[in-house]
Structures are given as structure tokens and as C-alpha cells.
Amino acid sequence: MLVLGIETSCDETGIALYHTERGLLSHALYSQTEMHGEYGGVVPELASRDHIRRVLPLIRQTLTEAGLNLRDVNAISYTQGPGLAGALLVGASIAAALGFALNIPVLAIHHLEGHLLSPLLSTPAPTFPFVALLVSGGHTQLMEVKGLGLYKLLGETLDDAAGEAFDKTAKLLGLGYPGGPALSKLADEFSSSGQPSRFRFPRPMLHSGDLNFSFSGLKTAVLTLMNKHEITPQTRASIALAFQEAVVDVLTEKSLAALAKTGLTQLVVAGGVGANRQLRKSLCHNVEKIGATVFFPDLEFCTDNGAMIAFAGAMRLQVPAIRERKPDHSFTIKARWDLHVQPTSLDA
């Protein structure tokens, strides 16, 4: 079956075609970063309007690249939530309209489920069950994944997500928007010069005895430090490195604790922060030491993308109860939606 995936949850328009036997055939992504950069952050109304402009041309592009047309599509999957309500409505309404016109199934996909399953697009790929570390601008969670739709929350951030903390700290350092990648680049460049950071930040909740996270205090620690020092380029880079080291240490130790608690030997890392080079290096090194394996999505699939939504839809179509349902072209969106609030069985 050929599935068209549509992702419009925030500031990136992602479209992809995934075939259940042939794999990923084509995908396209348009990022609104430059537009939102003028405002220092995502402007929801502008994001929604830009999705309207981009979705149909990107669908045509992916079909052309795959040598296919709309009549070849057997099902459509779209991001139902969580995300910006207006942005989600664009993808949902277009998916429903196309599904109605073609009389094919339309599947609503949880955005984080897409991220969680995205490493399965890579080679080698993990197999169920595994522990998933979801790290993005809006979410930091550890999940026990027993199968499709079978997700148990092990721990989550009590305040800022890791990616959000990166962005806010970058703003304090004057690194512009989007700040997270800029901070990571600055930290990596300083580290590669062979210089250790002059500073050390606390590792929040590292010894809390649970699998929860807290990163908002790191921003305060950065601001306090900045008020005590003259901010030269070297000082800024040293702060960036120290901040990144603190976040990576916490994410690594909590992930190892989650593997120990569940007894599982596979760790899946997904979300935008999953592209961080230092995090990848730390997890690979430490997970290998305990005889486990870590899996990452390809770098192009760490950020929001249509491939993960098309793939999640294709996986759900493998479930007979879902595949045999009569097409329903009504739609809703869920701006807030916990991933672990899922049916206990996809056969229900």
C-alpha cells in the first residue's frame, strides 16, 4: 500500500510517500525558520498561512519525484497533534479533503509517535520492545515501547523540555533563532579546539531517584553566571559548552537508568535534540558499555518531517482492524495530546 504523509504541526511542512513493500519513495520538507527568525520565534498565524501555501506544491513534488500520481495513493496519514492548532488544521483538512475525493482511508497520527518510530526508517533498525528517549523543543520523555500503540511513560520533564532549554539559553547568549542548533555548533567548535569549559553547571534531578527531568533551572544558572562575567566570545563559547555538557549528562544517565529499570537492551532516540553530536557520542559510548544498543533516526528525520508520519500510517495499516475500517473523512486536531494516552490494543 502507498501512504501519503502530511506533517504541519509547527513551522515545517513535511510531505512523504511510503510504500509498505518498497519503503520510502520520496519526501520533501519546507522550513519556515527564516520567516520566523525575524520575530525571534514561531508566530502561529504566519505558520498556518505558510503551510497553506506549501502543502499542495510539496505533494505534487513528492509524487513527481516518485513517478506517481494521486490515484496511486492508497491511504493518507496526517499529524493530528500535538502542535499549533491552526497549523494542524491545515494538514488535517487537506488530508480529509483528498481522502474524500479519492475515497481512501485517512489516518490521524500522533506527532510524537511519528518521532518515536522514525528510527525504524534507518538501517539497522530497532525491534520491539525498546526504551525511547523523545527529545525535542516541546517534549522530553522516556517511554517503554512494547509495540505499536503500546507506550508506557517512564519519566518526563517537569518544566522546560531539553530543546526548549537549548533555545532559551541560546537567546540569553545572543545566538539568535533558532538558538538550539547555534548553541550546539558553538559548543562543538569550542570543544574541538581542545579547550575545556571554564564553567560547570548543575545536573538537575540527576540523583532524584526517578526518571523525570527538569531543565528550567539551567537557564537561571546561565543568567546568574553571565551577570558575574564579562561576556567575551570565548566566555560565550565556554558557557555554551558547559550548558550542553550538563544537558547531555542528564539525558544519558536517565536513559541508562530507564534501560536498567525495564531490563531492555535497546534505546531509541528521536526528536530534534537527537541530532546533537555530543548527545549521540555520549549515548553510543555509555550504552555500549552496558551491552545495550542505541538507535538514532537519520539526521534528516530528526526534525519534523513527513516521512515519519507516512511511516506511522503505514504501520497502522498493517493492523487488520484498522485496514478494514470504512473510510471516515471527518477530522479533528489535538493541540495537546499525551502520547501514552493510547488504546491498549489496536485490535479494539
C-alpha positions as CSV (number, residue, x, y, z in Angstrom):
1,M,0.0,0.0,0.0
2,L,1.1,3.5,-0.8
3,V,0.7,6.1,2.0
4,L,0.9,9.8,1.7
5,G,2.1,11.5,4.9
6,I,1.4,15.2,5.8
7,E,3.1,16.9,8.7
8,T,2.1,20.5,9.6
9,S,2.4,20.6,13.4
10,C,4.5,23.7,13.8
11,D,6.9,25.5,11.4
12,E,7.9,22.8,9.0
13,T,5.8,21.5,6.1
14,G,6.7,17.8,5.5
15,I,5.3,15.5,2.8
16,A,6.3,11.9,2.0
17,L,5.3,8.8,0.2
18,Y,5.9,5.5,1.9
19,H,5.2,2.1,0.3
20,T,4.6,-0.8,2.7
21,E,6.8,-3.1,0.5
22,R,9.2,-0.7,-1.3
23,G,9.8,1.6,1.6
24,L,10.3,5.4,1.5
25,L,9.8,6.5,-2.1
26,S,10.2,10.3,-1.8
27,H,9.9,13.1,0.7
28,A,10.1,16.9,0.8
29,L,10.4,19.5,3.5
30,Y,10.0,23.2,3.7
31,S,11.2,25.0,6.8
32,Q,9.8,28.4,7.9
33,T,12.9,29.2,10.0
34,E,14.0,32.2,8.0
35,M,10.5,33.8,8.2
36,H,10.1,33.3,12.0
37,G,13.7,34.3,12.6
38,E,12.6,37.9,12.1
39,Y,10.4,37.7,15.1
40,G,12.7,35.6,17.3
41,G,10.3,32.7,17.5
42,V,7.4,30.9,15.8
43,V,4.4,33.1,15.0
44,P,1.4,30.7,14.9
45,E,-0.7,32.7,12.4
46,L,2.2,33.1,10.0
47,A,3.0,29.4,10.3
48,S,-0.6,28.4,9.4
49,R,-0.7,30.7,6.4
50,D,2.6,29.4,5.1
51,H,1.5,25.7,5.4
52,I,-1.5,26.6,3.2
53,R,0.9,27.9,0.5
54,R,3.3,24.9,0.7
55,V,1.3,21.7,1.2
56,L,-0.1,21.2,-2.3
57,P,3.1,22.1,-4.2
58,L,5.1,19.8,-2.0
59,I,2.6,17.0,-2.5
60,R,2.9,17.5,-6.3
61,Q,6.7,17.5,-5.9
62,T,6.9,14.2,-4.0
63,L,4.5,12.5,-6.5
64,T,6.6,13.7,-9.4
65,E,9.8,12.6,-7.8
66,A,8.3,9.1,-7.3
67,G,6.9,8.9,-10.8
68,L,3.3,8.6,-9.4
69,N,0.0,10.5,-9.2
70,L,-2.7,10.9,-6.6
71,R,-4.7,8.0,-8.0
72,D,-1.8,5.7,-6.9
73,V,-2.2,6.7,-3.2
74,N,-4.0,4.1,-1.1
75,A,-4.2,6.0,2.2
76,I,-3.3,9.3,3.7
77,S,-1.9,10.0,7.2
78,Y,-1.6,13.4,8.8
79,T,-0.4,14.8,12.1
80,Q,-3.4,15.2,14.4
81,G,-1.5,16.7,17.3
82,P,0.1,17.9,19.5
83,G,1.1,21.2,17.9
84,L,-0.2,24.6,16.9
85,A,-3.9,24.4,16.4
86,G,-4.0,26.5,13.2
87,A,-1.1,24.6,11.7
88,L,-2.6,21.2,12.5
89,L,-5.9,22.2,10.9
90,V,-4.2,22.9,7.5
91,G,-2.7,19.3,7.3
92,A,-5.9,17.7,8.7
93,S,-8.3,19.5,6.4
94,I,-6.2,18.8,3.3
95,A,-5.8,15.2,4.2
96,A,-9.5,14.7,4.8
97,A,-10.4,16.5,1.5
98,L,-8.0,14.4,-0.5
99,G,-9.2,11.3,1.2
100,F,-12.8,12.1,0.5
101,A,-12.1,12.9,-3.2
102,L,-10.1,9.7,-3.7
103,N,-12.4,7.6,-1.4
104,I,-9.4,6.2,0.6
105,P,-8.6,5.9,4.3
106,V,-7.3,8.9,6.3
107,L,-5.3,8.1,9.5
108,A,-4.7,10.6,12.3
109,I,-1.2,10.2,13.7
110,H,0.3,11.4,17.0
111,H,3.3,13.7,16.2
112,L,5.4,12.1,18.9
113,E,4.6,8.6,17.7
114,G,6.0,9.6,14.4
115,H,9.2,10.7,16.0
116,L,9.3,7.6,18.2
117,L,9.0,5.3,15.1
118,S,11.3,7.3,12.9
119,P,14.5,5.3,13.7
120,L,12.7,2.3,12.1
121,L,13.2,4.0,8.8
122,S,17.0,3.6,9.2
123,T,19.3,0.6,8.8
124,P,19.9,-1.2,11.1
125,A,16.5,-0.6,12.8
126,P,15.4,-1.5,16.3
127,T,12.7,-4.1,17.0
128,F,10.0,-4.0,19.7
129,P,10.3,-3.8,22.7
130,F,12.7,-0.8,23.4
131,V,13.1,2.3,25.5
132,A,12.6,5.5,23.7
133,L,14.1,8.9,24.6
134,L,12.0,11.6,23.0
135,V,13.9,14.9,23.0
136,S,12.6,17.9,21.1
137,G,11.8,21.5,21.5
138,G,8.5,20.8,23.2
139,H,9.0,17.3,24.8
140,T,11.5,15.3,26.8
141,Q,10.2,11.9,27.8
142,L,11.3,8.4,28.4
143,M,8.9,5.7,27.2
144,E,8.8,1.9,27.4
145,V,7.6,0.8,23.9
146,K,6.3,-2.8,23.8
147,G,4.7,-2.4,20.3
148,L,2.7,-0.1,18.1
149,G,0.4,1.9,20.2
150,L,1.7,0.2,23.4
151,Y,3.6,3.1,25.2
152,K,4.3,3.4,28.9
153,L,5.5,6.7,30.2
154,L,8.6,6.2,32.4
155,G,9.5,9.8,33.0
156,E,9.2,13.3,31.6
157,T,10.3,16.9,32.1
158,L,8.6,18.8,34.9
159,D,9.2,22.1,33.2
160,D,11.2,23.0,30.1
161,A,12.0,20.4,27.5
162,A,15.6,19.9,26.6
163,G,15.2,21.6,23.2
164,E,13.4,24.5,24.8
165,A,16.2,24.9,27.3
166,F,18.7,25.0,24.4
167,D,16.7,27.7,22.6
168,K,16.2,29.9,25.7
169,T,19.8,29.6,26.7
170,A,20.9,30.5,23.2
171,K,18.7,33.6,23.4
172,L,20.4,34.6,26.6
173,L,23.8,34.2,24.8
174,G,22.6,36.3,21.9
175,L,22.8,33.5,19.4
176,G,19.6,34.3,17.5
177,Y,16.8,32.0,16.3
178,P,16.7,29.0,16.1
179,G,19.0,29.0,19.0
180,G,19.5,25.3,19.9
181,P,21.5,24.4,16.8
182,A,23.5,27.6,17.0
183,L,24.4,26.8,20.7
184,S,25.4,23.2,19.8
185,K,27.6,24.4,17.0
186,L,29.3,27.0,19.2
187,A,29.9,24.4,21.9
188,D,31.2,21.8,19.4
189,E,33.6,24.3,17.9
190,F,34.9,25.3,21.3
191,S,35.3,21.7,22.3
192,S,37.1,20.7,19.1
193,S,39.7,23.4,19.9
194,G,40.8,21.3,22.8
195,Q,39.8,23.8,25.5
196,P,37.7,22.6,28.4
197,S,34.9,24.8,29.7
198,R,35.8,27.2,32.5
199,F,32.4,26.6,34.0
200,R,30.3,23.7,35.3
201,F,26.6,23.8,35.7
202,P,24.4,21.7,37.9
203,R,22.9,18.4,36.6
204,P,19.2,18.9,37.5
205,M,17.5,15.8,39.1
206,L,20.4,13.6,38.2
207,H,20.0,11.8,41.6
208,S,16.3,12.2,42.0
209,G,15.6,8.5,42.1
210,D,13.1,8.7,39.3
211,L,13.2,9.2,35.5
212,N,11.9,12.7,35.4
213,F,13.8,15.8,34.1
214,S,14.0,19.5,34.9
215,F,15.9,22.0,32.7
216,S,14.4,25.4,33.6
217,G,17.0,25.9,36.4
218,L,19.8,25.6,33.9
219,K,18.7,28.8,32.3
220,T,18.7,30.6,35.6
221,A,22.2,29.2,36.3
222,V,23.4,30.6,32.9
223,L,21.9,34.0,33.5
224,T,23.4,34.2,37.0
225,L,26.8,33.3,35.6
226,M,26.5,35.9,32.8
227,N,25.8,38.6,35.3
228,K,29.1,37.8,37.0
229,H,31.4,37.8,34.0
230,E,32.3,39.9,31.0
231,I,30.8,38.2,28.0
232,T,33.6,37.8,25.6
233,P,33.3,35.4,22.6
234,Q,35.4,32.9,24.5
235,T,33.2,33.2,27.6
236,R,30.1,32.8,25.5
237,A,31.5,29.6,23.9
238,S,32.7,28.3,27.3
239,I,29.1,28.8,28.7
240,A,27.6,27.0,25.7
241,L,29.9,24.0,26.1
242,A,29.2,23.8,29.9
243,F,25.4,24.0,29.3
244,Q,25.5,21.3,26.6
245,E,27.6,19.0,28.8
246,A,25.1,19.4,31.7
247,V,22.1,18.5,29.5
248,V,23.8,15.6,27.8
249,D,25.0,14.2,31.1
250,V,21.4,14.2,32.5
251,L,19.9,12.7,29.3
252,T,22.5,10.0,29.2
253,E,22.2,9.0,32.9
254,K,18.4,8.9,32.8
255,S,18.4,6.8,29.7
256,L,20.8,4.3,31.2
257,A,18.5,4.2,34.3
258,A,15.5,3.6,32.1
259,L,17.2,0.6,30.4
260,A,18.2,-0.8,33.8
261,K,14.6,-0.3,35.2
262,T,12.9,-2.1,32.3
263,G,15.6,-4.7,31.6
264,L,15.6,-3.8,28.0
265,T,18.7,-3.6,25.8
266,Q,17.6,-1.3,23.0
267,L,17.4,2.5,23.3
268,V,15.8,4.6,20.6
269,V,16.5,8.3,20.5
270,A,14.2,10.6,18.5
271,G,13.3,14.3,18.1
272,G,15.3,17.4,17.1
273,V,17.8,17.2,20.0
274,G,18.6,13.7,18.8
275,A,20.7,15.3,16.2
276,N,23.0,16.8,18.8
277,R,26.5,15.4,18.1
278,Q,27.6,15.3,21.8
279,L,24.4,13.5,22.9
280,R,24.9,10.9,20.2
281,K,28.6,10.4,21.2
282,S,27.7,10.1,24.9
283,L,24.9,7.7,24.4
284,C,26.8,5.5,22.0
285,H,29.7,5.2,24.4
286,N,27.8,4.6,27.6
287,V,25.1,2.3,26.2
288,E,27.7,0.1,24.6
289,K,29.4,-0.2,28.0
290,I,26.4,-1.9,29.5
291,G,25.9,-4.3,26.5
292,A,22.9,-2.4,25.0
293,T,22.4,-0.8,21.6
294,V,21.3,2.7,20.7
295,F,19.4,3.7,17.6
296,F,19.0,7.2,16.0
297,P,17.0,8.3,13.1
298,D,19.0,9.7,10.1
299,L,19.8,13.4,10.7
300,E,17.2,14.5,8.1
301,F,14.5,12.8,10.1
302,C,15.4,14.2,13.5
303,T,13.4,17.4,12.9
304,D,9.7,17.3,12.0
305,N,9.1,15.6,8.6
306,G,6.5,13.9,6.5
307,A,8.4,10.6,6.3
308,M,7.8,9.7,9.9
309,I,4.0,10.4,9.5
310,A,3.7,8.4,6.4
311,F,5.6,5.5,8.0
312,A,3.5,5.6,11.1
313,G,0.4,5.5,9.0
314,A,1.8,2.5,7.0
315,M,2.5,0.7,10.2
316,R,-1.0,1.2,11.5
317,L,-2.5,0.0,8.2
318,Q,-0.8,-3.4,8.9
319,V,-3.3,-3.9,11.7
320,P,-6.4,-5.7,10.1
321,A,-8.9,-3.8,12.3
322,I,-7.6,-0.5,11.1
323,R,-7.1,-1.5,7.4
324,E,-10.6,-2.9,7.1
325,R,-12.4,0.1,8.6
326,K,-14.8,2.0,6.4
327,P,-13.1,5.3,5.3
328,D,-14.1,8.2,7.6
329,H,-13.3,11.6,6.3
330,S,-14.2,13.7,9.3
331,F,-11.3,15.2,11.2
332,T,-10.3,16.7,14.5
333,I,-7.0,18.1,15.8
334,K,-5.5,17.9,19.3
335,A,-3.2,20.8,20.2
336,R,-2.4,19.0,23.4
337,W,-2.2,15.2,23.5
338,D,-0.2,12.9,25.7
339,L,1.5,10.1,23.7
340,H,0.9,7.4,26.4
341,V,-2.9,8.1,26.2
342,Q,-3.3,5.5,23.5
343,P,-5.6,2.4,23.1
344,T,-4.2,-0.6,24.9
345,S,-4.8,-2.7,21.8
346,L,-5.0,-1.6,18.2
347,D,-7.4,-4.5,17.6
348,A,-10.1,-2.9,19.8
